Amino acid sequence: QVQLVESGGGLVQPGGSLRLSCAASGSIFKIYAMGWYRQAPGKQRELVAAITSGDTTNYADSVKGRFTISRDNAENTVYLQMNSLKLDDTAVYYCNADGRAISASRRDYWGQGTQVTVSS
């Protein structure tokens, strides 16, 4: 199996910055795309940003120009640099990986989530 462990969430004031990290571990055969989703109270989970193994990126319109996704393929780690944070960015952020474990089928994997709270 593949496990995803997130870190870097916390409390920040509006206009501040945070950097999230997510490391994949376990019996990894291949990690394809990785990404970050978020879910605010009472709302559906939404895509924030995604990155392919070839470093092609995709962002939600609401975070373009403020957030940057990157990855280290050798370490199977994905990062989300969040700048100019707004109150509306408050949510639980989940790491996602499209991958294959050894002797298993390709599937989506999810982290446990990390809380990001933007508040003055």
C-alpha positions in Angstrom: 0.0 0.0 0.0 0.9 3.7 -0.3 0.6 6.1 2.7 0.5 9.8 2.4 1.5 12.0 5.4 0.9 15.7 5.4 2.5 18.4 7.4 2.6 22.2 7.6 -0.9 23.3 8.4 -1.7 25.8 11.2 -3.1 29.2 12.1 -2.0 32.2 10.1 -3.2 35.8 9.7 -4.7 37.1 6.5 -2.0 37.9 4.0 0.4 35.4 5.6 2.0 32.3 4.2 2.1 28.6 4.9 3.9 25.7 3.2 2.3 22.2 3.1 4.2 19.1 2.5 3.0 15.6 1.7 5.3 12.5 1.5 4.3 9.2 0.0 5.7 6.1 1.4 5.2 2.3 1.5 5.4 -0.2 -1.3 5.4 2.3 -4.1 5.6 1.1 -7.7 4.8 4.4 -9.3 3.3 7.8 -8.4 1.7 9.7 -11.3 -0.1 12.9 -10.5 -0.2 14.4 -7.0 -2.3 17.2 -5.7 -4.0 19.1 -3.0 -7.7 19.3 -2.2 -9.5 21.2 0.5 -12.8 21.0 2.3 -14.3 23.8 4.3 -17.1 23.3 6.7 -20.4 22.7 4.9 -18.8 22.6 1.5 -17.7 19.9 -0.9 -14.1 18.9 -1.3 -12.5 20.9 -4.1 -9.3 20.7 -6.1 -6.8 23.3 -5.1 -3.8 22.3 -7.3 -2.3 19.3 -9.0 1.0 18.4 -10.7 1.9 15.6 -13.0 5.1 13.5 -12.9 6.2 15.8 -15.8 5.6 18.9 -13.7 2.5 20.1 -15.5 0.4 22.1 -13.1 -3.2 22.9 -12.7 -4.8 25.4 -10.2 -8.2 26.4 -9.0 -9.0 29.9 -10.2 -9.4 31.0 -6.6 -5.7 30.3 -5.8 -4.0 31.2 -9.1 -1.1 33.7 -8.5 -1.1 33.0 -4.8 -0.4 29.2 -4.4 2.4 27.2 -6.0 2.5 23.4 -6.2 5.8 21.6 -6.7 7.1 18.1 -6.2 10.2 16.1 -5.7 9.9 12.9 -7.7 12.9 11.2 -6.1 11.3 11.7 -2.7 7.7 11.2 -3.8 6.9 14.4 -2.0 4.5 17.2 -3.1 4.5 20.8 -1.7 2.0 23.6 -1.7 3.3 27.1 -1.0 0.4 29.3 0.0 0.9 33.0 0.0 -1.4 36.0 0.5 -3.8 33.7 2.4 -7.4 34.8 2.7 -10.1 34.0 5.2 -11.8 31.9 2.5 -8.7 29.6 2.4 -9.6 28.2 5.7 -10.2 24.5 5.3 -8.9 21.0 5.9 -6.3 20.4 3.1 -5.9 16.8 1.8 -3.0 15.4 -0.2 -3.9 13.1 -3.1 -1.8 10.8 -5.2 -2.6 8.9 -8.3 -0.4 5.9 -8.0 0.3 2.2 -7.9 1.6 0.1 -5.0 3.7 -3.0 -5.9 1.4 -5.8 -7.1 -1.6 -3.6 -6.9 -3.8 -1.7 -9.3 -3.6 2.0 -10.0 -5.8 4.1 -7.7 -6.2 7.3 -5.7 -4.6 7.6 -2.3 -5.5 10.2 0.3 -3.8 11.7 3.3 -5.4 12.3 6.6 -5.8 16.0 6.1 -4.2 19.0 7.7 -6.1 22.0 9.1 -5.3 25.5 7.7 -7.0 28.3 9.5 -6.7 31.9 8.3 -7.9 34.3 11.0 -7.0 37.7 12.4 
